[in-house]
Amino acid sequence: MKDLSVILSGLKLDNPVIPASGTFGYGAEFKNFYDINILGSFSFKGTTQEPRFGNPTPRIAECESGMINSIGLQNPGIEAVVSEILPKMATYFKKPVIANIGGFSVAEFVCCAEMLDSSPQVGIIEVNISCPNLHKGGRNFASDPLAAAEVTAAVKKVTDKPVYIKLSPNVTSITEIAKACEDAGADGISMINTLVGMRIDIKTRKPIIANKMGGFSGRAIFPVALRMVYEVAGTVNIPIIGIGGIATARDVIEMMMAGATAVQVGAENLRNPYVCKDIIEELPKLMEELKIEKLSDIIGAAL
């Protein structure tokens, strides 16, 4: 029997496969396709302090090997998530989940984390710092080591749950940001968030997305994500959840060898709703082929 289990900050997962925030909702739709309790966990839809309708449409543009989105953190707000959605989720998902939070000020991140701290269903709080700091000229929290550290430290003060900071690849030095978060008390790193891309409708001669540009994700970004995980794994001493273009069991093995303890599968869920199930079923066969008995043994093998 192959051992697929991994441990994230004391939280034991049956396997390292986690659907990424924004691509799996709250799991309700996917439970109609397969038993989602086979997952290691899942990161639910990014949540902000107040309800958000999101960005104007169109918000999605297809690409050859991925997609561009500019959803704008559409969500019902933290109060609705805690009082309504999490209790419903407990009826169909029996494992701890990863709660992804966003915010446009340090106070918003703190509010969301504080409200989630008492939820027994939440195993990890994942802090998406790829949001503009509206109190400091709109600069992205993720592009400034000091701002990233400030959010990390503030969230850590209000929760006893492990805090993972989700990093943007759209920075000069992702290792510098990761190290700043670690020094500020982060328990782990989730990486990477989307790149920035755009598409143009050649008939109308205008950008397809209403906001002109959006987050580029999908299989095409895997080599970029892998490189960044490898670099950060050589810099920090906290666990990494590898994200970006993962679509197969081989991608999972490669990402773990680069230094990730677990992985999140994002855009591929929208193309193939069974992808996480397929990966979990394929991993033992691939481990047999590669003579791997315990999946955790390969973490950082390429470093």
C-alpha positions as CSV (number, residue, x, y, z in Angstrom):
1,M,0.0,0.0,0.0
2,K,1.5,3.3,-1.1
3,D,1.5,6.1,1.5
4,L,0.1,9.3,-0.1
5,S,-0.3,11.2,3.2
6,V,1.4,14.5,3.9
7,I,1.4,16.9,6.9
8,L,0.8,20.6,6.7
9,S,1.6,22.4,9.9
10,G,0.4,19.5,12.0
11,L,-2.7,18.8,9.8
12,K,-2.4,15.4,8.3
13,L,-3.9,15.0,4.8
14,D,-4.7,11.6,3.2
15,N,-3.0,12.9,0.0
16,P,-1.5,16.2,-1.2
17,V,-4.3,17.0,-3.7
18,I,-6.2,20.2,-2.9
19,P,-8.5,22.0,-5.4
20,A,-7.5,25.7,-5.5
21,S,-9.6,28.6,-4.3
22,G,-11.8,30.1,-6.9
23,T,-12.0,26.9,-9.0
24,F,-14.0,24.7,-6.7
25,G,-16.5,27.0,-5.1
26,Y,-17.5,25.5,-1.7
27,G,-17.4,22.0,-3.1
28,A,-21.2,21.7,-3.4
29,E,-21.2,21.4,-7.2
30,F,-18.4,19.0,-7.4
31,K,-19.9,16.6,-4.8
32,N,-22.4,15.7,-7.5
33,F,-19.5,14.3,-9.7
34,Y,-17.7,12.2,-7.1
35,D,-17.1,11.8,-3.4
36,I,-15.0,14.9,-2.6
37,N,-14.0,13.4,0.7
38,I,-11.2,11.6,-1.2
39,L,-9.5,14.9,-1.5
40,G,-6.7,15.9,0.9
41,S,-8.6,19.1,1.5
42,F,-9.9,22.0,-0.6
43,S,-9.4,25.8,-0.5
44,F,-12.8,27.4,-0.7
45,K,-13.8,30.5,-2.6
46,G,-11.9,33.7,-1.7
47,T,-13.8,35.5,1.1
48,T,-13.7,39.2,1.9
49,Q,-15.2,41.2,4.9
50,E,-18.1,42.6,2.9
51,P,-20.1,40.8,0.1
52,R,-18.7,41.5,-3.4
53,F,-20.5,41.3,-6.7
54,G,-17.2,41.2,-8.5
55,N,-15.9,42.8,-11.7
56,P,-17.9,43.8,-14.7
57,T,-18.4,41.1,-17.4
58,P,-17.0,39.6,-19.6
59,R,-14.7,38.2,-16.9
60,I,-13.3,35.1,-18.6
61,A,-11.2,34.7,-21.8
62,E,-10.0,31.3,-23.1
63,C,-6.3,30.7,-24.0
64,E,-4.6,27.9,-25.9
65,S,-3.3,26.2,-22.7
66,G,-5.2,28.0,-20.0
67,M,-7.5,30.9,-19.3
68,I,-7.7,34.5,-18.1
69,N,-10.1,35.6,-15.4
70,S,-11.0,38.8,-13.7
71,I,-13.7,37.7,-11.4
72,G,-13.0,40.3,-8.7
73,L,-13.4,38.2,-5.6
74,Q,-17.1,37.8,-6.0
75,N,-18.4,36.3,-2.7
76,P,-21.1,36.6,-0.1
77,G,-18.9,38.1,2.6
78,I,-17.3,36.5,5.7
79,E,-20.5,36.7,7.9
80,A,-22.5,34.6,5.4
81,V,-19.6,32.1,5.0
82,V,-19.3,31.5,8.7
83,S,-23.0,31.5,9.6
84,E,-24.5,29.8,6.5
85,I,-22.0,28.2,4.1
86,L,-19.6,26.4,6.6
87,P,-22.5,24.7,8.4
88,K,-23.9,23.4,5.1
89,M,-20.4,22.4,4.0
90,A,-20.1,20.2,7.1
91,T,-22.9,18.0,5.9
92,Y,-21.0,16.9,2.8
93,F,-17.3,17.4,3.5
94,K,-15.9,15.7,6.6
95,K,-12.3,17.0,6.6
96,P,-10.8,20.3,7.6
97,V,-10.9,22.9,4.8
98,I,-8.5,25.7,3.8
99,A,-10.2,29.1,4.2
100,N,-9.0,31.6,1.6
101,I,-9.4,35.2,2.6
102,G,-8.8,38.5,0.8
103,G,-8.8,42.1,1.8
104,F,-8.1,45.7,0.7
105,S,-6.7,46.7,4.1
106,V,-4.9,45.0,6.9
107,A,-8.0,45.4,9.0
108,E,-10.1,43.5,6.5
109,F,-7.7,40.5,6.6
110,V,-7.7,40.6,10.4
111,C,-11.5,40.7,10.5
112,C,-11.9,37.6,8.3
113,A,-9.2,35.6,10.1
114,E,-10.7,36.5,13.5
115,M,-14.2,35.3,12.4
116,L,-12.8,32.0,11.0
117,D,-10.6,31.3,14.1
118,S,-13.5,29.6,16.0
119,S,-14.6,27.4,13.1
120,P,-13.7,23.8,13.7
121,Q,-14.0,23.0,10.0
122,V,-11.2,25.4,9.1
123,G,-7.8,23.7,9.3
124,I,-5.7,26.4,7.6
125,I,-6.3,30.0,6.8
126,E,-4.9,31.0,3.4
127,V,-4.3,34.7,3.0
128,N,-4.4,36.0,-0.6
129,I,-2.3,39.1,-0.5
130,S,-2.7,39.7,-4.2
131,C,-5.1,42.5,-3.5
132,P,-4.5,46.3,-3.7
133,N,-3.9,48.1,-0.4
134,L,-6.5,50.9,-0.8
135,H,-5.1,52.7,2.3
136,K,-1.7,53.0,0.7
137,G,-2.3,54.1,-2.9
138,G,-3.6,50.8,-4.2
139,R,-0.2,49.1,-4.3
140,N,-0.5,45.3,-4.2
141,F,0.3,43.8,-0.7
142,A,2.1,40.9,-2.5
143,S,4.6,43.2,-4.3
144,D,6.0,44.8,-1.1
145,P,7.9,42.7,1.5
146,L,7.0,45.1,4.3
147,A,3.3,45.1,3.4
148,A,3.3,41.3,3.1
149,A,4.9,41.0,6.5
150,E,2.5,43.4,8.0
151,V,-0.5,41.4,6.9
152,T,1.1,38.2,8.0
153,A,1.9,39.5,11.5
154,A,-1.5,41.0,11.9
155,V,-3.4,37.9,11.0
156,K,-1.2,35.7,13.2
157,K,-2.2,37.8,16.2
158,V,-5.9,36.9,15.9
159,T,-5.8,33.2,15.1
160,D,-4.3,30.0,16.4
161,K,-4.8,28.3,13.1
162,P,-1.9,27.8,10.7
163,V,-1.6,30.8,8.4
164,Y,-0.4,30.3,4.8
165,I,0.3,33.3,2.7
166,K,-0.6,33.1,-1.0
167,L,2.0,34.8,-3.1
168,S,1.8,36.6,-6.4
169,P,4.3,35.7,-9.2
170,N,4.1,39.3,-10.5
171,V,7.0,40.6,-8.4
172,T,10.7,41.2,-8.8
173,S,11.8,38.7,-6.2
174,I,9.3,36.2,-4.9
175,T,12.0,34.7,-2.5
176,E,12.3,38.1,-0.8
177,I,8.5,38.3,-0.3
178,A,8.4,34.6,1.0
179,K,11.2,35.2,3.4
180,A,9.5,38.4,4.8
181,C,6.3,36.4,5.4
182,E,8.3,33.6,7.1
183,D,10.1,36.1,9.4
184,A,6.7,37.7,10.2
185,G,5.4,34.3,11.5
186,A,3.8,32.6,8.5
187,D,3.3,28.9,9.0
188,G,3.4,28.2,5.3
189,I,3.4,29.6,1.8
190,S,0.8,29.0,-1.0
191,M,2.3,29.7,-4.5
192,I,1.8,30.9,-7.1
193,N,-1.3,33.0,-7.8
194,T,-2.0,33.9,-11.4
195,L,0.2,35.7,-13.8
196,V,-1.2,38.7,-15.7
197,G,-2.4,38.3,-19.2
198,M,-4.9,39.6,-21.8
199,R,-6.7,38.6,-25.0
200,I,-8.0,40.9,-27.8
201,D,-11.1,40.2,-29.9
202,I,-9.7,40.8,-33.4
203,K,-13.2,41.5,-34.8
204,T,-14.1,44.3,-32.3
205,R,-10.4,45.3,-31.9
206,K,-11.0,45.5,-28.1
207,P,-9.8,43.5,-25.1
208,I,-12.1,40.5,-24.4
209,I,-12.1,41.1,-20.6
210,A,-14.0,44.2,-19.4
211,N,-11.1,45.0,-17.1
212,K,-8.7,44.6,-20.1
213,M,-6.3,42.3,-18.2
214,G,-6.8,39.4,-15.8
215,G,-5.2,36.5,-14.1
216,F,-3.6,34.0,-16.4
217,S,-3.7,30.3,-15.2
218,G,-3.7,26.8,-16.6
219,R,-1.2,24.3,-17.9
220,A,0.9,26.9,-19.6
221,I,2.1,28.4,-16.3
222,F,3.4,25.2,-14.8
223,P,7.1,25.7,-15.6
224,V,7.0,29.2,-14.1
225,A,5.3,28.0,-10.9
226,L,7.7,25.0,-10.6
227,R,10.7,27.3,-10.9
228,M,9.3,29.7,-8.2
229,V,8.5,26.9,-5.8
230,Y,12.0,25.5,-6.3
231,E,13.5,28.9,-5.5
232,V,11.4,29.6,-2.5
233,A,11.9,26.1,-1.1
234,G,15.6,26.8,-1.0
235,T,15.0,30.0,0.9
236,V,12.4,29.3,3.6
237,N,12.0,26.6,6.2
238,I,8.2,26.4,6.2
239,P,5.9,24.2,4.1
240,I,4.9,25.2,0.6
241,I,1.6,24.4,-1.2
242,G,2.6,24.4,-4.9
243,I,0.0,25.9,-7.3
244,G,0.1,26.7,-11.0
245,G,-0.8,24.6,-14.0
246,I,-1.0,21.3,-12.2
247,A,-3.1,18.8,-14.3
248,T,-1.6,15.3,-13.9
249,A,-0.1,13.0,-11.3
250,R,3.3,13.6,-12.9
251,D,2.9,17.3,-12.3
252,V,2.2,16.6,-8.6
253,I,5.4,14.5,-8.3
254,E,7.4,17.1,-10.1
255,M,6.1,19.9,-7.9
256,M,6.8,18.0,-4.7
257,M,10.3,17.2,-5.8
258,A,10.7,21.0,-6.3
259,G,9.9,21.5,-2.7
260,A,6.1,21.5,-2.3
261,T,4.5,19.5,0.6
262,A,1.1,19.6,-1.1
263,V,-0.4,21.0,-4.3
264,Q,-3.5,22.8,-5.4
265,V,-5.2,22.1,-8.7
266,G,-6.8,25.2,-10.2
267,A,-7.9,25.9,-13.7
268,E,-7.9,22.3,-14.7
269,N,-11.0,21.7,-12.5
270,L,-13.0,24.0,-14.8
271,R,-11.9,22.0,-17.9
272,N,-12.3,18.5,-16.3
273,P,-14.3,18.4,-13.0
274,Y,-12.9,14.9,-12.3
275,V,-9.2,15.9,-12.5
276,C,-8.5,15.8,-8.8
277,K,-10.1,12.3,-8.6
278,D,-8.1,11.2,-11.6
279,I,-4.8,12.4,-10.1
280,I,-5.5,10.7,-6.7
281,E,-6.2,7.4,-8.5
282,E,-3.1,7.7,-10.7
283,L,-0.6,8.7,-8.0
284,P,-0.1,5.1,-6.5
285,K,0.5,3.7,-10.0
286,L,3.1,6.4,-10.8
287,M,4.7,5.9,-7.3
288,E,5.0,2.2,-8.2
289,E,6.7,3.1,-11.5
290,L,9.1,5.5,-9.8
291,K,9.7,3.1,-6.8
292,I,8.3,5.6,-4.3
293,E,6.8,4.0,-1.2
294,K,6.0,7.2,0.8
295,L,5.1,10.3,-1.1
296,S,6.4,12.6,1.7
297,D,9.9,11.2,1.1
298,I,10.2,13.1,-2.2
299,I,9.5,16.6,-0.9
300,G,12.4,18.8,-2.0
301,A,14.2,15.8,-3.7
302,A,15.4,18.1,-6.5
303,L,16.9,20.7,-4.2
